[in-house]
Amino acid sequence: MPLTHHPLVQEFPEHKDKVHALKTSNNFFHHLMERYESIDKQIYRIESGEEPTSDDYVNRLGKERLQLKDELYQIILTAK
């Protein structure tokens, strides 16, 4: 399986404009998005072999990324 990053605009292409607007106008959203992107990059490095770690740790990171993604999506859906 090829390794890929999971940026929000790729995950939610139909909300690209809203993601950009929220990132620039909502500090809480911006902070969550930065954390999401940081975890996504770390998972990519681990899966590519650049950053060795335990399976347990990468699984916890994956769960945290998913939780952040869900939280960000809820903010996107409720934003006007």
DODOTOR-341638 format. One line per field, with one value per residue (C-alpha): residue number from 1; residue in one letter; y, x, z. Coordinates in nm, 2 decimals, decimal comma. Layout:
nr: [NUM;...]
rest: [A;...]
py: [Y;...]
px: [X;...]
pz: [Z;...]
END
This chain:
nr: [1;2;3;4;5;6;7;8;9;10;11;12;13;14;15;16;17;18;19;20;21;22;23;24;25;26;27;28;29;30;31;32;33;34;35;36;37;38;39;40;41;42;43;44;45;46;47;48;49;50;51;52;53;54;55;56;57;58;59;60;61;62;63;64;65;66;67;68;69;70;71;72;73;74;75;76;77;78;79;80]
rest: [M;P;L;T;H;H;P;L;V;Q;E;F;P;E;H;K;D;K;V;H;A;L;K;T;S;N;N;F;F;H;H;L;M;E;R;Y;E;S;I;D;K;Q;I;Y;R;I;E;S;G;E;E;P;T;S;D;D;Y;V;N;R;L;G;K;E;R;L;Q;L;K;D;E;L;Y;Q;I;I;L;T;A;K]
py: [0,00;0,34;0,58;0,91;1,21;1,30;1,68;1,81;1,96;1,61;1,45;1,70;1,85;1,97;2,19;2,33;2,70;2,66;2,49;2,78;3,04;2,86;2,82;3,19;3,31;3,06;3,01;2,70;2,54;2,65;2,49;2,16;2,16;2,22;1,93;1,71;1,79;1,73;1,39;1,31;1,39;1,19;0,88;0,92;0,92;0,62;0,42;0,51;0,38;0,72;0,72;0,37;0,32;0,06;-0,05;0,06;0,41;0,45;0,31;0,57;0,84;0,71;0,72;1,07;1,18;1,03;1,20;1,54;1,48;1,41;1,73;1,94;1,80;1,89;2,25;2,26;2,14;2,39;2,69;2,95]
px: [0,00;0,15;0,22;0,02;-0,04;-0,39;-0,43;-0,77;-0,83;-0,77;-0,99;-1,27;-1,23;-1,59;-1,50;-1,17;-1,28;-1,43;-1,12;-0,91;-1,15;-1,16;-0,78;-0,73;-1,02;-1,07;-0,77;-0,91;-0,96;-0,61;-0,46;-0,64;-0,55;-0,18;-0,19;-0,37;-0,10;0,18;0,05;-0,02;0,35;0,48;0,27;0,40;0,76;0,70;0,53;0,81;1,07;1,23;1,12;1,11;0,87;0,63;0,31;0,13;0,25;0,17;-0,18;-0,23;-0,12;-0,37;-0,65;-0,56;-0,55;-0,89;-1,03;-0,89;-1,03;-1,38;-1,36;-1,24;-1,51;-1,78;-1,64;-1,65;-2,01;-2,13;-1,94;-2,13]
pz: [0,00;-0,10;0,18;0,17;0,38;0,48;0,46;0,55;0,21;0,06;0,32;0,27;-0,08;-0,09;0,21;0,08;0,10;0,45;0,58;0,45;0,60;0,94;0,94;0,90;1,12;1,40;1,64;1,79;1,45;1,35;1,66;1,60;1,23;1,32;1,56;1,30;1,04;1,28;1,38;1,01;0,92;1,22;1,11;0,76;0,88;1,10;0,82;0,58;0,82;0,89;1,25;1,42;1,70;1,85;1,68;2,00;1,97;1,60;1,67;1,94;1,70;1,44;1,69;1,79;1,43;1,37;1,68;1,56;1,21;1,35;1,57;1,28;1,06;1,31;1,32;0,94;0,93;1,19;1,05;0,85]
END
